């Protein structure tokens, strides 16, 4: 399997020694109860699925997807999620997690595609999705009526090009959008069209589309695409970046922002920034909000930072690790190798292994 | 209505599940390293990597940037004496310099990224039409930035480099806009600016970067890192040709975009695909080194793409608008993607480059 190939000879191996245990019986979702997490995945035969995972990493259900998935938005009140196609997909599926069944499909309007992320309003009546109005290269937030069969209500501007992950300040309806800055057009595949002029930002937007605040990196970091975000209970936003500039001069890839303040870059050191190929896959605060974890699939590592001081902690090695989500007193990490691990402090403990490749994001339900 | 039902998963008795889980957990903690499912090819040693990096620098990179510096300097010389858009000597010099750039355009790291030199040579794709807009504004205002190289290096990056010169020389409106003397001065400024940029790239490669790539230090800590960068630009070069050089004019079946073809006004779109694929083949084969079987696989894939391309008689991909012409261009695009698949599937593992699902293709 191509995603297991990595030079590991001199490294402390993550989930070392795990066999590709494809014969391990998997209980059905009914046996295992409700899923605790969702992740898109690719099966060995190339088919794409959405997986429901139990708290111990066991497989609860798998739903076929028509194409590659990316992330999902969990309904705050019902056992329901909306799973999104990967950029530049134009479908999203509403899934009843209790039954493991698709109840509704969302389609991006003509001239729009999804970026793969969305978030519900505080009262769960609205779903907001990051979208590209591609002929105008305009980042948009789509608004859907979650209380009414997910009818499209409208859209407003995201405040930049290439909005990717979207979240919400806790206990408010203030949306937080990572505008990655990279222009793409579905007719040019995933080609990046504006690297010379890209200008990412973090935007705080009211639920009606009013721009409340924008934070940006220094001008010489304009090629550091702000792609993924996580918010803690106090409203601090952790950002994971993807560097589009010269790979021999990679700047910090993680930052924290609090409303009204300046962006604080968290520096793991140039060596590590290069080791991870300038690329953060997902980012999460741990449950105590003391630690920020940033997965680095290209570097086979999870970068860890002290959230308060901003100081780096020792990174953890983890092949193709990408999905990360809070759980219990720590974090759960998923990998393209099919591995699921529990991360407490800097200890990564293997939990389970599946014969598939987990995709970019792990979503906590 | 629930249309899709859960994939039917095998049901296991609960006790058996627990027993298997416990066994699996024990195996996880006990066994290391992971036994390979199939024997992968041996990954190269540092010394073998060093030999390949040295060959790529000496026989691929340096000759290309030397050619770029030489042809852009010649273009600037010619433009001093021949600056009308129709001049054949000027056009020949322009074509030679643009060829040299396309053959080097995948080498986007280090000296090309210093002071955004690559963008100053090649601002494309220009999705907002910034190049024609900037040039029209300069002509209308007779912007005095043309009078000094230092001032020209500060103008909008969209008004610099090969695509800006193309707009000035070949665009029906811009090539006759405003004052002829000013257009001449503008072309001279653009060509001198590109020559200076190209000379700076070559100088940095010769003066320091080639050695830094071969020596453990802050920039490259090992030859493994140097190989990774070369492998990355090979992949990105193939992706750019397939998705952008071919993908942009192809658009969608419902909405083909012939006017988005690269360097369409100068009739160079197809030429760029062929030059880039040939240059990327050279890089791929040098990275494969003396591995004959791998070299054969790569040669087969790249030569197939060049053969498919060679059979295409459509210099600006105008055929994207009719089903037959479009199919041929799609087949060319697929052949470039197939070459990339061989690079990823065979060359990458041999070079020991991480090939995880998320590592390769995340978002």
Contacts between the chains, C-beta under 8 A, distances in Angstrom:
chain1	res1	chain2	res2	distance
A	1	B	37	6.9
A	2	B	344	7.9
A	2	B	345	7.0
A	2	B	349	7.5
A	2	B	355	4.8
A	2	B	356	7.9
A	2	B	357	7.7
A	2	B	360	7.7
A	3	B	355	6.5
A	3	B	356	4.3
A	3	B	357	4.0
A	3	B	358	7.7
A	3	B	359	7.5
A	3	B	360	7.5
A	4	B	34	7.4
A	4	B	37	7.6
A	4	B	356	7.7
A	5	B	40	6.1
A	5	B	348	8.0
A	5	B	349	5.1
A	5	B	354	7.5
A	5	B	355	4.8
A	5	B	356	8.0
A	6	B	354	4.8
A	6	B	355	7.3
A	6	B	356	6.7
A	7	B	43	5.8
A	7	B	352	4.6
A	7	B	354	7.8
A	8	B	33	6.2
A	8	B	34	8.0
A	9	B	33	8.0
A	13	B	32	5.7
A	13	B	33	5.8
A	13	B	34	7.4
A	15	B	28	6.7
A	16	B	31	7.4
A	16	B	32	3.5
A	16	B	33	5.8
A	16	B	34	6.5
A	17	B	27	6.9
A	17	B	28	6.3
A	17	B	29	7.7
A	17	B	30	6.6
A	17	B	31	3.1
A	17	B	32	3.8
A	17	B	33	6.4
A	17	B	34	5.4
A	18	B	27	7.3
A	18	B	28	5.0
A	18	B	31	7.5
A	18	B	34	6.1
A	19	B	27	6.1
A	19	B	31	7.2
A	19	B	34	7.3
A	19	B	35	7.2
A	20	B	37	6.1
A	21	B	24	5.6
A	21	B	27	7.7
A	24	B	20	5.5
A	24	B	21	7.6
A	24	B	24	5.9
A	25	B	10	5.7
A	25	B	11	7.6
A	25	B	12	3.1
A	25	B	16	6.7
A	25	B	17	5.8
A	25	B	20	6.3
A	26	B	9	5.0
A	26	B	10	6.7
A	26	B	12	7.4
A	27	B	9	7.5
A	27	B	11	6.9
A	27	B	12	6.2
A	27	B	14	7.8
A	27	B	17	5.9
A	28	B	6	7.6
A	28	B	9	5.3
A	28	B	11	5.7
A	29	B	6	6.6
A	31	B	11	7.1
A	31	B	14	7.3
A	42	B	357	6.4
A	49	B	7	6.6
A	58	B	21	7.9
A	59	B	9	7.0
A	61	B	6	4.8
A	61	B	7	7.6
A	61	B	9	7.6
A	62	B	6	6.7
A	62	B	7	4.4
A	62	B	9	6.7
A	63	B	4	6.0
A	63	B	6	5.9
A	63	B	7	6.7
A	64	B	4	6.0
A	64	B	7	6.1
A	70	B	363	6.2
A	86	B	363	6.2
A	87	B	363	5.8
A	93	B	4	7.9
A	96	B	2	7.3
A	99	B	2	6.9
A	99	B	6	8.0
A	100	B	5	7.7
A	100	B	6	3.8
A	101	B	2	3.7
A	101	B	4	6.9
A	101	B	5	6.2
A	101	B	6	6.9
A	102	B	2	5.9
A	102	B	3	5.9
A	102	B	4	4.6
A	103	B	1	7.7
A	103	B	2	6.0
A	116	B	363	6.4
A	137	B	127	6.3
A	137	B	128	7.5
A	164	B	363	7.7
A	183	B	127	6.2
A	185	B	127	7.3
A	185	B	248	7.8
A	186	B	252	7.6
A	187	B	247	6.7
A	187	B	248	6.9
A	187	B	250	7.2
A	187	B	251	4.3
A	187	B	252	5.4
A	187	B	255	7.3
A	187	B	257	6.5
A	188	B	125	7.6
A	188	B	243	5.6
A	188	B	244	5.6
A	188	B	247	4.6
A	188	B	248	4.9
A	189	B	242	7.7
A	189	B	243	3.9
A	189	B	247	5.2
A	190	B	243	6.7
A	191	B	125	7.9
A	191	B	239	7.1
A	191	B	240	6.7
A	191	B	243	4.1
A	191	B	244	4.3
A	191	B	247	6.4
A	191	B	248	7.7
A	193	B	125	5.1
A	193	B	127	5.0
A	193	B	244	7.7
A	194	B	127	6.6
A	195	B	119	7.7
A	196	B	116	6.7
A	196	B	119	4.1
A	196	B	123	6.1
A	196	B	157	5.8
A	197	B	130	7.9
A	197	B	157	7.7
A	227	B	363	7.7
A	245	B	113	6.5
A	246	B	109	6.0
A	246	B	110	6.7
A	246	B	113	3.9
A	246	B	114	7.9
A	247	B	109	6.0
A	247	B	229	6.0
A	247	B	232	7.0
A	248	B	109	6.8
A	248	B	110	6.3
A	248	B	219	5.0
A	248	B	220	7.2
A	248	B	229	7.4
A	270	B	218	7.9
A	271	B	221	7.4
A	274	B	225	7.4
A	277	B	228	7.9
A	277	B	359	7.9
A	279	B	362	6.9
A	281	B	358	5.8
A	281	B	362	5.3
A	297	B	356	5.6
A	297	B	358	3.6
A	297	B	359	4.4
A	297	B	362	5.9
A	298	B	354	6.2
A	298	B	356	7.8
A	298	B	359	4.5
A	298	B	362	7.7
A	299	B	354	8.0
A	300	B	354	6.5
A	300	B	356	7.6
A	300	B	359	7.6
A	319	B	356	6.4
A	320	B	354	7.6
A	320	B	356	2.9
A	320	B	357	6.2
A	320	B	358	5.2
A	320	B	359	5.4
A	321	B	358	7.7
A	322	B	358	3.9
A	322	B	362	6.5
A	335	B	356	7.6
A	335	B	358	7.6
A	336	B	356	4.4
A	336	B	357	3.3
A	336	B	358	4.4
A	336	B	359	7.0
A	337	B	356	7.1
A	350	B	25	7.7
A	350	B	28	4.5
A	350	B	29	7.4
A	352	B	21	7.7
A	352	B	24	7.4
A	353	B	24	7.2
A	353	B	28	7.3
A	357	B	357	3.9
A	357	B	358	7.8
A	358	B	357	7.9
A	358	B	358	7.9
A	359	B	357	7.3
A	359	B	358	7.1
A	360	B	358	6.1
A	360	B	362	5.7
A	360	B	363	5.8
